[in-house]
Amino acid sequence: MSSENPKINILGDFLKSRRERIKPDHVSTVGRFGTRRTPGLRREEVAHLAGVSITWYTWLEQGRAVTASREVIESVGKALQLSSEEHLHLLRLANYSGEGEPYPNAKEVDPGLQNIIDQLSYPAIIANNRTEVLAFNQMASEIIADFHAIPAENRVMSRLVFTDPNLRKQLANWKEFADYTIGVFRMYFDQKAGDLWYEDFVRRMCEESEEFLTLWRLHDVHIKKAILYTFDHLVAGRLNFQLNTFSNINGNENLHCCVFTPIAGTDTEQKLVHIRK
């Protein structure tokens, strides 16, 4: 891990947040360190479980430039009981993901991609890793949000989930979707340490939304995956979708397409037909 790693402070914050969430009674070796005065595990407990020195681990959490092999970083992750998503995030922060130089952030899409989603009968959007919606079809505007009425600079899903009153009112599983959205956004934020757009966006969102601030402080991360999206449409009633994400469009890792596919066995497909008429 390079001493010039610009993500070293975020790495330290991430490790601290994971350490503090672990319940001490879930770890069998913690009794040897005396009276507990902190939530979660102590630094020395994590260091002991990972097989590293307490000084080294403390420096890592404090954002100091330390050298560590991938094996040592993985030992720390194991000690912190990281999920597979968190483990991948840790490796990326430590520059051990094996990924190449990222694409610049996409700000627009090829007209051909707009044509593709216009052909879909289901709601679909194309967004970048900032969750800025760069393209959407008519069904997306009918079901998710009225994107036509939203200024382009405000078409950011991580913002709309917390600030659009209509979306909030009609999204039946709002909490689940909000957790997922901010977890995915958090992963990209941490990978873009020093990016002024991300920092300004998060600052403004923490000021605008107490719920965003609360979830942001948890430092939870998620990778893109299929997730249920239950929507109470003002006209059509209950709609049940599975949100499927297709990433790396045309090889660009900063572009992805989200398609809201009706759940089999529900009447969502039939209801969409009536909405399209």
CYANA upper distance limits for C-alpha pairs under 8 A (distance plus 0.5 A):
  1 MET  CA      5 ASN  CA      7.77
  1 MET  CA     66 VAL  CA      8.03
  1 MET  CA     67 THR  CA      5.97
  1 MET  CA     68 ALA  CA      6.14
  1 MET  CA     69 SER  CA      7.21
  1 MET  CA     70 ARG  CA      8.39
  1 MET  CA     94 ALA  CA      6.40
  1 MET  CA     95 ASN  CA      6.81
  1 MET  CA     96 TYR  CA      8.04
  2 SER  CA     65 ALA  CA      8.22
  2 SER  CA     66 VAL  CA      8.39
  2 SER  CA     67 THR  CA      7.24
  2 SER  CA     95 ASN  CA      8.38
  3 SER  CA     65 ALA  CA      5.22
  3 SER  CA     66 VAL  CA      6.73
  3 SER  CA     67 THR  CA      7.34
  4 GLU  CA     65 ALA  CA      7.82
  5 ASN  CA     65 ALA  CA      8.36
  5 ASN  CA     94 ALA  CA      8.16
  5 ASN  CA     95 ASN  CA      8.13
  6 PRO  CA    193 ALA  CA      6.98
  6 PRO  CA    194 GLY  CA      8.14
  7 LYS  CA     11 LEU  CA      6.56
  7 LYS  CA     93 LEU  CA      6.47
  7 LYS  CA     94 ALA  CA      8.11
  7 LYS  CA    190 ASP  CA      7.78
  7 LYS  CA    191 GLN  CA      7.70
  7 LYS  CA    193 ALA  CA      6.09
  8 ILE  CA     12 GLY  CA      6.78
  8 ILE  CA     60 LEU  CA      8.33
  8 ILE  CA     63 GLY  CA      5.71
  8 ILE  CA     64 ARG  CA      7.65
  8 ILE  CA     65 ALA  CA      7.62
  8 ILE  CA     93 LEU  CA      7.80
  8 ILE  CA     94 ALA  CA      7.99
  9 ASN  CA     13 ASP  CA      6.80
  9 ASN  CA     61 GLU  CA      8.20
  9 ASN  CA     62 GLN  CA      7.56
  9 ASN  CA     63 GLY  CA      4.83
  9 ASN  CA     64 ARG  CA      8.16
 10 ILE  CA     14 PHE  CA      6.54
 10 ILE  CA     63 GLY  CA      8.10
 10 ILE  CA     93 LEU  CA      8.16
 10 ILE  CA    190 ASP  CA      6.94
 10 ILE  CA    193 ALA  CA      7.96
 11 LEU  CA     15 LEU  CA      6.74
 11 LEU  CA     60 LEU  CA      8.34
 11 LEU  CA     61 GLU  CA      7.74
 11 LEU  CA     63 GLY  CA      7.71
 11 LEU  CA     90 LEU  CA      7.68
 11 LEU  CA     93 LEU  CA      6.31
 11 LEU  CA     94 ALA  CA      7.67
 12 GLY  CA     16 LYS  CA      6.71
 12 GLY  CA     60 LEU  CA      6.26
 12 GLY  CA     61 GLU  CA      4.27
 12 GLY  CA     62 GLN  CA      6.26
 12 GLY  CA     63 GLY  CA      5.73
 13 ASP  CA     17 SER  CA      6.66
 13 ASP  CA     61 GLU  CA      6.96
 13 ASP  CA     62 GLN  CA      8.38
 13 ASP  CA     63 GLY  CA      8.49
 14 PHE  CA     18 ARG  CA      6.79
 14 PHE  CA    219 HIS  CA      7.19
 15 LEU  CA     19 ARG  CA      6.58
 15 LEU  CA     61 GLU  CA      6.88
 15 LEU  CA     80 LEU  CA      8.40
 16 LYS  CA     20 GLU  CA      6.67
 16 LYS  CA     61 GLU  CA      6.79
 17 SER  CA     21 ARG  CA      7.03
 17 SER  CA    218 LEU  CA      7.57
 17 SER  CA    219 HIS  CA      7.07
 18 ARG  CA     22 ILE  CA      7.40
 18 ARG  CA     80 LEU  CA      6.87
 18 ARG  CA     82 LEU  CA      8.15
 19 ARG  CA     40 GLY  CA      6.45
 19 ARG  CA     41 LEU  CA      6.11
 19 ARG  CA     42 ARG  CA      7.99
 19 ARG  CA     43 ARG  CA      8.30
 19 ARG  CA     46 VAL  CA      8.02
 19 ARG  CA     80 LEU  CA      6.49
 20 GLU  CA     38 THR  CA      8.47
 20 GLU  CA     39 PRO  CA      6.01
 20 GLU  CA     40 GLY  CA      4.49
 20 GLU  CA     41 LEU  CA      6.43
 20 GLU  CA     42 ARG  CA      8.48
 21 ARG  CA     39 PRO  CA      7.82
 21 ARG  CA     40 GLY  CA      5.77
 21 ARG  CA     41 LEU  CA      8.39
 22 ILE  CA     26 HIS  CA      7.90
 22 ILE  CA     40 GLY  CA      5.26
 22 ILE  CA     41 LEU  CA      6.71
 22 ILE  CA     80 LEU  CA      7.95
 23 LYS  CA     27 VAL  CA      8.03
 23 LYS  CA     39 PRO  CA      8.38
 23 LYS  CA     40 GLY  CA      5.75
 23 LYS  CA     41 LEU  CA      7.61
 24 PRO  CA     30 VAL  CA      7.19
 24 PRO  CA     40 GLY  CA      6.31
 24 PRO  CA     41 LEU  CA      6.35
 29 THR  CA     45 GLU  CA      8.22
 29 THR  CA     49 LEU  CA      8.42
 30 VAL  CA     41 LEU  CA      8.29
 30 VAL  CA     45 GLU  CA      6.65
 33 PHE  CA     44 GLU  CA      8.49
 33 PHE  CA     45 GLU  CA      8.00
 38 THR  CA     42 ARG  CA      7.47
 41 LEU  CA     45 GLU  CA      6.64
 41 LEU  CA     46 VAL  CA      7.26
 42 ARG  CA     46 VAL  CA      7.04
 43 ARG  CA     47 ALA  CA      6.62
 43 ARG  CA     54 ILE  CA      7.21
 43 ARG  CA     57 TYR  CA      7.56
 43 ARG  CA     58 THR  CA      7.12
 44 GLU  CA     48 HIS  CA      6.52
 44 GLU  CA     54 ILE  CA      5.73
 45 GLU  CA     49 LEU  CA      6.71
 46 VAL  CA     50 ALA  CA      6.53
 46 VAL  CA     76 VAL  CA      7.74
 46 VAL  CA     79 ALA  CA      6.50
 46 VAL  CA     80 LEU  CA      7.44
 47 ALA  CA     51 GLY  CA      6.42
 47 ALA  CA     52 VAL  CA      5.56
 47 ALA  CA     53 SER  CA      6.34
 47 ALA  CA     54 ILE  CA      5.80
 47 ALA  CA     57 TYR  CA      6.55
 47 ALA  CA     76 VAL  CA      8.06
 48 HIS  CA     52 VAL  CA      6.86
 48 HIS  CA     53 SER  CA      7.88
 48 HIS  CA     54 ILE  CA      8.07
 49 LEU  CA     76 VAL  CA      8.31
 49 LEU  CA     79 ALA  CA      5.92
 50 ALA  CA     72 VAL  CA      8.11
 50 ALA  CA     75 SER  CA      5.52
 50 ALA  CA     76 VAL  CA      5.51
 50 ALA  CA     78 LYS  CA      7.81
 50 ALA  CA     79 ALA  CA      5.88
 51 GLY  CA     75 SER  CA      8.02
 52 VAL  CA     56 TRP  CA      7.44
 52 VAL  CA     57 TYR  CA      7.41
 52 VAL  CA     72 VAL  CA      8.39
 53 SER  CA     57 TYR  CA      6.82
 54 ILE  CA     58 THR  CA      6.44
 55 THR  CA     59 TRP  CA      6.69
 56 TRP  CA     60 LEU  CA      6.78
 56 TRP  CA     66 VAL  CA      7.96
 57 TYR  CA     61 GLU  CA      6.87
 58 THR  CA     62 GLN  CA      6.64
 59 TRP  CA     63 GLY  CA      6.80
 59 TRP  CA     64 ARG  CA      5.71
 59 TRP  CA     65 ALA  CA      8.19
 59 TRP  CA     66 VAL  CA      7.70
 60 LEU  CA     64 ARG  CA      6.27
 60 LEU  CA     65 ALA  CA      7.81
 60 LEU  CA     66 VAL  CA      7.05
 68 ALA  CA     72 VAL  CA      6.55
 68 ALA  CA     73 ILE  CA      7.09
 69 SER  CA     73 ILE  CA      6.91
 70 ARG  CA     74 GLU  CA      6.59
 70 ARG  CA     91 LEU  CA      8.25
 70 ARG  CA     96 TYR  CA      7.05
 71 GLU  CA     75 SER  CA      6.70
 72 VAL  CA     76 VAL  CA      6.87
 73 ILE  CA     77 GLY  CA      6.83
 73 ILE  CA     90 LEU  CA      8.42
 73 ILE  CA     91 LEU  CA      7.94
 73 ILE  CA     94 ALA  CA      8.19
 74 GLU  CA     78 LYS  CA      6.65
 74 GLU  CA     87 HIS  CA      8.21
 74 GLU  CA     91 LEU  CA      8.27
 75 SER  CA     79 ALA  CA      6.70
 76 VAL  CA     80 LEU  CA      6.76
 77 GLY  CA     81 GLN  CA      6.81
 77 GLY  CA     82 LEU  CA      6.14
 77 GLY  CA     87 HIS  CA      6.74
 77 GLY  CA     90 LEU  CA      7.84
 78 LYS  CA     82 LEU  CA      6.73
 82 LEU  CA     86 GLU  CA      5.91
 82 LEU  CA     87 HIS  CA      6.09
 83 SER  CA     87 HIS  CA      6.44
 84 SER  CA     88 LEU  CA      6.75
 85 GLU  CA     89 HIS  CA      6.76
 85 GLU  CA    221 VAL  CA      7.48
 85 GLU  CA    222 HIS  CA      6.52
 85 GLU  CA    223 ILE  CA      6.74
 86 GLU  CA     90 LEU  CA      6.59
 86 GLU  CA    221 VAL  CA      6.92
 86 GLU  CA    222 HIS  CA      8.08
 87 HIS  CA     91 LEU  CA      6.89
 88 LEU  CA     92 ARG  CA      6.80
 88 LEU  CA     97 SER  CA      7.77
 89 HIS  CA     93 LEU  CA      6.71
 89 HIS  CA    187 MET  CA      7.37
 89 HIS  CA    221 VAL  CA      8.20
 90 LEU  CA     94 ALA  CA      6.71
 91 LEU  CA     95 ASN  CA      6.61
 91 LEU  CA     96 TYR  CA      5.38
 91 LEU  CA     97 SER  CA      5.81
 92 ARG  CA     96 TYR  CA      6.10
 92 ARG  CA     97 SER  CA      5.21
 92 ARG  CA    191 GLN  CA      7.80
 93 LEU  CA    190 ASP  CA      7.98
 93 LEU  CA    191 GLN  CA      7.12
102 PRO  CA    253 GLU  CA      7.71
102 PRO  CA    254 ASN  CA      8.49
103 TYR  CA    252 ASN  CA      6.95
103 TYR  CA    253 GLU  CA      7.07
103 TYR  CA    254 ASN  CA      6.99
104 PRO  CA    254 ASN  CA      7.97
105 ASN  CA    128 ASN  CA      7.49
105 ASN  CA    129 ASN  CA      7.87
105 ASN  CA    254 ASN  CA      6.45
106 ALA  CA    128 ASN  CA      6.49
106 ALA  CA    254 ASN  CA      6.71
106 ALA  CA    255 LEU  CA      7.23
107 LYS  CA    128 ASN  CA      8.01
107 LYS  CA    134 LEU  CA      7.42
108 GLU  CA    134 LEU  CA      6.25
109 VAL  CA    113 LEU  CA      7.13
109 VAL  CA    114 GLN  CA      7.90
109 VAL  CA    134 LEU  CA      7.09
109 VAL  CA    135 ALA  CA      7.66
110 ASP  CA    114 GLN  CA      7.51
111 PRO  CA    115 ASN  CA      6.83
112 GLY  CA    116 ILE  CA      6.87
113 LEU  CA    117 ILE  CA      7.07
114 GLN  CA    118 ASP  CA      6.66
114 GLN  CA    135 ALA  CA      6.70
114 GLN  CA    136 PHE  CA      7.76
114 GLN  CA    137 ASN  CA      8.14
115 ASN  CA    119 GLN  CA      7.03
116 ILE  CA    120 LEU  CA      7.56
117 ILE  CA    124 ALA  CA      6.67
117 ILE  CA    125 ILE  CA      7.88
117 ILE  CA    136 PHE  CA      7.66
117 ILE  CA    137 ASN  CA      6.47
118 ASP  CA    136 PHE  CA      8.31
118 ASP  CA    137 ASN  CA      5.64
118 ASP  CA    138 GLN  CA      7.76
120 LEU  CA    124 ALA  CA      7.95
120 LEU  CA    137 ASN  CA      8.42
121 SER  CA    139 MET  CA      7.68
122 TYR  CA    139 MET  CA      6.70
122 TYR  CA    140 ALA  CA      8.10
122 TYR  CA    259 VAL  CA      7.32
122 TYR  CA    260 PHE  CA      6.57
122 TYR  CA    261 THR  CA      6.74
122 TYR  CA    262 PRO  CA      8.26
122 TYR  CA    272 LEU  CA      8.27
123 PRO  CA    136 PHE  CA      8.42
123 PRO  CA    137 ASN  CA      7.04
123 PRO  CA    138 GLN  CA      7.87
123 PRO  CA    139 MET  CA      5.06
123 PRO  CA    140 ALA  CA      4.61
123 PRO  CA    141 SER  CA      8.27
123 PRO  CA    143 ILE  CA      7.46
123 PRO  CA    144 ILE  CA      8.18
123 PRO  CA    259 VAL  CA      6.49
123 PRO  CA    260 PHE  CA      5.82
123 PRO  CA    261 THR  CA      8.14
124 ALA  CA    136 PHE  CA      6.40
124 ALA  CA    137 ASN  CA      6.43
124 ALA  CA    139 MET  CA      7.75
124 ALA  CA    140 ALA  CA      6.09
124 ALA  CA    257 CYS  CA      7.55
124 ALA  CA    258 CYS  CA      6.00
124 ALA  CA    259 VAL  CA      4.91
124 ALA  CA    260 PHE  CA      6.69
125 ILE  CA    133 VAL  CA      7.15
125 ILE  CA    134 LEU  CA      8.08
125 ILE  CA    135 ALA  CA      6.09
125 ILE  CA    136 PHE  CA      4.75
125 ILE  CA    137 ASN  CA      7.14
125 ILE  CA    140 ALA  CA      7.31
125 ILE  CA    257 CYS  CA      6.26
125 ILE  CA    258 CYS  CA      5.85
125 ILE  CA    259 VAL  CA      7.26
126 ILE  CA    133 VAL  CA      6.46
126 ILE  CA    134 LEU  CA      6.22
126 ILE  CA    135 ALA  CA      5.55
126 ILE  CA    136 PHE  CA      6.83
126 ILE  CA    255 LEU  CA      7.53
126 ILE  CA    256 HIS  CA      6.22
126 ILE  CA    257 CYS  CA      4.86
126 ILE  CA    258 CYS  CA      6.78
127 ALA  CA    131 THR  CA      5.97
127 ALA  CA    132 GLU  CA      5.82
127 ALA  CA    133 VAL  CA      4.91
127 ALA  CA    134 LEU  CA      5.80
127 ALA  CA    135 ALA  CA      7.48
127 ALA  CA    255 LEU  CA      6.40
127 ALA  CA    256 HIS  CA      6.16
127 ALA  CA    257 CYS  CA      6.94
127 ALA  CA    258 CYS  CA      8.38
128 ASN  CA    132 GLU  CA      6.15
128 ASN  CA    133 VAL  CA      7.49
128 ASN  CA    134 LEU  CA      7.80
128 ASN  CA    254 ASN  CA      5.71
128 ASN  CA    255 LEU  CA      5.11
128 ASN  CA    256 HIS  CA      6.78
129 ASN  CA    185 PHE  CA      7.90
129 ASN  CA    188 TYR  CA      7.08
129 ASN  CA    254 ASN  CA      5.83
129 ASN  CA    255 LEU  CA      7.18
129 ASN  CA    256 HIS  CA      8.36
130 ARG  CA    156 VAL  CA      7.97
130 ARG  CA    185 PHE  CA      7.47
130 ARG  CA    188 TYR  CA      7.97
130 ARG  CA    198 TYR  CA      8.10
131 THR  CA    156 VAL  CA      5.85
131 THR  CA    157 MET  CA      5.91
131 THR  CA    158 SER  CA      6.68
131 THR  CA    185 PHE  CA      7.83
132 GLU  CA    154 ASN  CA      8.49
132 GLU  CA    155 ARG  CA      6.24
132 GLU  CA    156 VAL  CA      4.68
132 GLU  CA    157 MET  CA      6.90
133 VAL  CA    155 ARG  CA      5.92
133 VAL  CA    156 VAL  CA      6.31
133 VAL  CA    157 MET  CA      7.42
134 LEU  CA    155 ARG  CA      8.47
136 PHE  CA    140 ALA  CA      6.58
136 PHE  CA    141 SER  CA      7.76
136 PHE  CA    147 PHE  CA      8.20
137 ASN  CA    141 SER  CA      7.24
138 GLN  CA    142 GLU  CA      6.78
139 MET  CA    143 ILE  CA      6.51
139 MET  CA    276 ARG  CA      8.11
140 ALA  CA    144 ILE  CA      5.80
140 ALA  CA    145 ALA  CA      7.31
140 ALA  CA    146 ASP  CA      8.38
140 ALA  CA    147 PHE  CA      8.41
141 SER  CA    145 ALA  CA      5.61
141 SER  CA    146 ASP  CA      5.02
141 SER  CA    147 PHE  CA      5.89
141 SER  CA    148 HIS  CA      7.53
142 GLU  CA    146 ASP  CA      6.99
143 ILE  CA    233 HIS  CA      7.52
144 ILE  CA    167 LEU  CA      7.23
145 ALA  CA    166 ASN  CA      8.16
145 ALA  CA    167 LEU  CA      6.87
146 ASP  CA    150 ILE  CA      7.19
147 PHE  CA    151 PRO  CA      8.38
147 PHE  CA    155 ARG  CA      7.43
150 ILE  CA    154 ASN  CA      6.90
150 ILE  CA    155 ARG  CA      6.82
151 PRO  CA    155 ARG  CA      7.09
154 ASN  CA    159 ARG  CA      8.05
154 ASN  CA    160 LEU  CA      8.41
155 ARG  CA    159 ARG  CA      8.30
155 ARG  CA    160 LEU  CA      7.73
156 VAL  CA    160 LEU  CA      6.65
157 MET  CA    161 VAL  CA      6.49
157 MET  CA    181 THR  CA      8.41
158 SER  CA    162 PHE  CA      7.64
158 SER  CA    181 THR  CA      6.75
158 SER  CA    182 ILE  CA      7.04
158 SER  CA    185 PHE  CA      7.69
159 ARG  CA    163 THR  CA      6.52
159 ARG  CA    164 ASP  CA      8.35
159 ARG  CA    205 MET  CA      7.67
160 LEU  CA    164 ASP  CA      5.37
160 LEU  CA    167 LEU  CA      7.93
161 VAL  CA    167 LEU  CA      7.21
161 VAL  CA    168 ARG  CA      7.00
161 VAL  CA    178 ALA  CA      7.00
162 PHE  CA    168 ARG  CA      7.58
162 PHE  CA    178 ALA  CA      8.10
162 PHE  CA    209 SER  CA      7.27
162 PHE  CA    211 GLU  CA      8.02
162 PHE  CA    212 PHE  CA      7.36
163 THR  CA    168 ARG  CA      8.16
163 THR  CA    209 SER  CA      7.91
164 ASP  CA    168 ARG  CA      6.66
165 PRO  CA    169 LYS  CA      6.51
166 ASN  CA    170 GLN  CA      6.67
167 LEU  CA    171 LEU  CA      6.34
168 ARG  CA    174 TRP  CA      7.10
170 GLN  CA    231 PHE  CA      6.09
170 GLN  CA    232 ASP  CA      5.28
170 GLN  CA    233 HIS  CA      6.73
170 GLN  CA    234 LEU  CA      8.16
171 LEU  CA    229 TYR  CA      7.99
171 LEU  CA    230 THR  CA      6.59
171 LEU  CA    231 PHE  CA      5.19
171 LEU  CA    232 ASP  CA      6.80
172 ALA  CA    229 TYR  CA      8.43
172 ALA  CA    230 THR  CA      5.87
172 ALA  CA    231 PHE  CA      6.00
172 ALA  CA    232 ASP  CA      6.91
173 ASN  CA    177 PHE  CA      6.83
173 ASN  CA    229 TYR  CA      7.28
173 ASN  CA    230 THR  CA      6.37
173 ASN  CA    231 PHE  CA      8.25
174 TRP  CA    178 ALA  CA      6.36
175 LYS  CA    179 ASP  CA      6.61
176 GLU  CA    180 TYR  CA      6.79
177 PHE  CA    181 THR  CA      6.51
177 PHE  CA    227 ILE  CA      8.43
177 PHE  CA    229 TYR  CA      7.75
178 ALA  CA    182 ILE  CA      6.61
179 ASP  CA    183 GLY  CA      6.50
179 ASP  CA    215 LEU  CA      7.69
180 TYR  CA    184 VAL  CA      6.73
180 TYR  CA    222 HIS  CA      6.95
181 THR  CA    185 PHE  CA      6.68
182 ILE  CA    186 ARG  CA      6.31
182 ILE  CA    212 PHE  CA      8.39
182 ILE  CA    215 LEU  CA      7.85
182 ILE  CA    216 TRP  CA      7.67
182 ILE  CA    221 VAL  CA      8.16
183 GLY  CA    187 MET  CA      6.91
183 GLY  CA    219 HIS  CA      8.19
183 GLY  CA    220 ASP  CA      5.94
183 GLY  CA    221 VAL  CA      4.52
183 GLY  CA    222 HIS  CA      5.14
183 GLY  CA    223 ILE  CA      8.13
184 VAL  CA    188 TYR  CA      7.20
184 VAL  CA    221 VAL  CA      6.38
184 VAL  CA    222 HIS  CA      5.24
184 VAL  CA    223 ILE  CA      6.12
184 VAL  CA    224 LYS  CA      7.07
185 PHE  CA    189 PHE  CA      6.58
185 PHE  CA    221 VAL  CA      8.35
186 ARG  CA    190 ASP  CA      6.62
186 ARG  CA    216 TRP  CA      8.14
186 ARG  CA    219 HIS  CA      7.64
186 ARG  CA    220 ASP  CA      7.77
186 ARG  CA    221 VAL  CA      6.36
186 ARG  CA    222 HIS  CA      8.42
187 MET  CA    191 GLN  CA      6.94
187 MET  CA    221 VAL  CA      5.95
187 MET  CA    222 HIS  CA      7.28
187 MET  CA    223 ILE  CA      8.07
188 TYR  CA    192 LYS  CA      6.82
189 PHE  CA    193 ALA  CA      7.23
189 PHE  CA    198 TYR  CA      6.69
192 LYS  CA    198 TYR  CA      8.12
194 GLY  CA    199 GLU  CA      7.93
195 ASP  CA    199 GLU  CA      6.94
196 LEU  CA    200 ASP  CA      6.44
197 TRP  CA    201 PHE  CA      6.54
198 TYR  CA    202 VAL  CA      6.65
199 GLU  CA    203 ARG  CA      6.65
200 ASP  CA    204 ARG  CA      6.71
201 PHE  CA    205 MET  CA      6.62
202 VAL  CA    206 CYS  CA      6.51
203 ARG  CA    207 GLU  CA      6.94
204 ARG  CA    208 GLU  CA      6.66
205 MET  CA    209 SER  CA      6.28
205 MET  CA    212 PHE  CA      7.11
205 MET  CA    213 LEU  CA      7.85
206 CYS  CA    210 GLU  CA      6.91
206 CYS  CA    212 PHE  CA      6.44
206 CYS  CA    213 LEU  CA      5.13
207 GLU  CA    213 LEU  CA      8.23
209 SER  CA    213 LEU  CA      6.88
210 GLU  CA    214 THR  CA      6.67
211 GLU  CA    215 LEU  CA      6.78
212 PHE  CA    216 TRP  CA      6.41
213 LEU  CA    217 ARG  CA      6.73
214 THR  CA    218 LEU  CA      7.43
215 LEU  CA    219 HIS  CA      7.84
215 LEU  CA    220 ASP  CA      8.34
216 TRP  CA    220 ASP  CA      8.10
224 LYS  CA    245 THR  CA      7.28
225 LYS  CA    244 ASN  CA      7.36
225 LYS  CA    245 THR  CA      7.13
226 ALA  CA    242 GLN  CA      6.88
226 ALA  CA    243 LEU  CA      5.90
226 ALA  CA    244 ASN  CA      5.37
226 ALA  CA    245 THR  CA      7.30
227 ILE  CA    242 GLN  CA      6.12
227 ILE  CA    243 LEU  CA      5.70
227 ILE  CA    244 ASN  CA      7.59
228 LEU  CA    240 ASN  CA      7.91
228 LEU  CA    241 PHE  CA      6.35
228 LEU  CA    242 GLN  CA      5.06
228 LEU  CA    243 LEU  CA      6.52
229 TYR  CA    240 ASN  CA      6.65
229 TYR  CA    241 PHE  CA      5.52
229 TYR  CA    242 GLN  CA      6.36
229 TYR  CA    243 LEU  CA      6.89
229 TYR  CA    260 PHE  CA      8.35
230 THR  CA    238 ARG  CA      7.65
230 THR  CA    239 LEU  CA      6.36
230 THR  CA    240 ASN  CA      5.25
230 THR  CA    241 PHE  CA      6.69
231 PHE  CA    237 GLY  CA      8.34
231 PHE  CA    238 ARG  CA      6.21
231 PHE  CA    239 LEU  CA      5.51
231 PHE  CA    240 ASN  CA      6.90
231 PHE  CA    241 PHE  CA      8.48
232 ASP  CA    236 ALA  CA      8.21
232 ASP  CA    237 GLY  CA      5.61
232 ASP  CA    238 ARG  CA      4.91
232 ASP  CA    239 LEU  CA      6.66
233 HIS  CA    237 GLY  CA      5.18
233 HIS  CA    238 ARG  CA      6.61
233 HIS  CA    239 LEU  CA      7.42
236 ALA  CA    271 LYS  CA      6.63
236 ALA  CA    272 LEU  CA      8.43
236 ALA  CA    275 ILE  CA      7.80
238 ARG  CA    268 THR  CA      8.17
239 LEU  CA    262 PRO  CA      8.16
239 LEU  CA    267 ASP  CA      8.21
239 LEU  CA    268 THR  CA      5.64
239 LEU  CA    271 LYS  CA      8.38
240 ASN  CA    262 PRO  CA      6.37
240 ASN  CA    263 ILE  CA      6.14
240 ASN  CA    266 THR  CA      7.56
240 ASN  CA    268 THR  CA      6.56
241 PHE  CA    260 PHE  CA      6.03
241 PHE  CA    261 THR  CA      5.63
241 PHE  CA    262 PRO  CA      4.91
241 PHE  CA    263 ILE  CA      5.68
241 PHE  CA    268 THR  CA      8.27
242 GLN  CA    260 PHE  CA      6.20
242 GLN  CA    261 THR  CA      5.70
242 GLN  CA    262 PRO  CA      6.86
242 GLN  CA    263 ILE  CA      6.66
243 LEU  CA    258 CYS  CA      7.03
243 LEU  CA    259 VAL  CA      6.31
243 LEU  CA    260 PHE  CA      5.12
243 LEU  CA    261 THR  CA      6.81
244 ASN  CA    258 CYS  CA      6.19
244 ASN  CA    259 VAL  CA      5.86
244 ASN  CA    260 PHE  CA      6.93
244 ASN  CA    261 THR  CA      7.72
245 THR  CA    256 HIS  CA      7.16
245 THR  CA    257 CYS  CA      6.14
245 THR  CA    258 CYS  CA      5.03
245 THR  CA    259 VAL  CA      6.97
246 PHE  CA    256 HIS  CA      5.94
246 PHE  CA    257 CYS  CA      5.60
246 PHE  CA    258 CYS  CA      6.95
247 SER  CA    253 GLU  CA      7.12
247 SER  CA    254 ASN  CA      8.45
247 SER  CA    255 LEU  CA      6.81
247 SER  CA    256 HIS  CA      4.72
247 SER  CA    257 CYS  CA      6.97
248 ASN  CA    252 ASN  CA      5.21
248 ASN  CA    253 GLU  CA      4.60
248 ASN  CA    254 ASN  CA      7.09
248 ASN  CA    255 LEU  CA      6.23
248 ASN  CA    256 HIS  CA      6.50
249 ILE  CA    253 GLU  CA      7.36
249 ILE  CA    255 LEU  CA      6.11
249 ILE  CA    256 HIS  CA      6.39
249 ILE  CA    257 CYS  CA      8.09
262 PRO  CA    266 THR  CA      8.13
262 PRO  CA    268 THR  CA      6.16
262 PRO  CA    269 GLU  CA      6.27
263 ILE  CA    268 THR  CA      7.58
267 ASP  CA    271 LYS  CA      6.84
268 THR  CA    272 LEU  CA      6.71
269 GLU  CA    273 VAL  CA      7.14
270 GLN  CA    274 HIS  CA      7.33
271 LYS  CA    275 ILE  CA      6.92
272 LEU  CA    276 ARG  CA      6.69
273 VAL  CA    277 LYS  CA      7.09
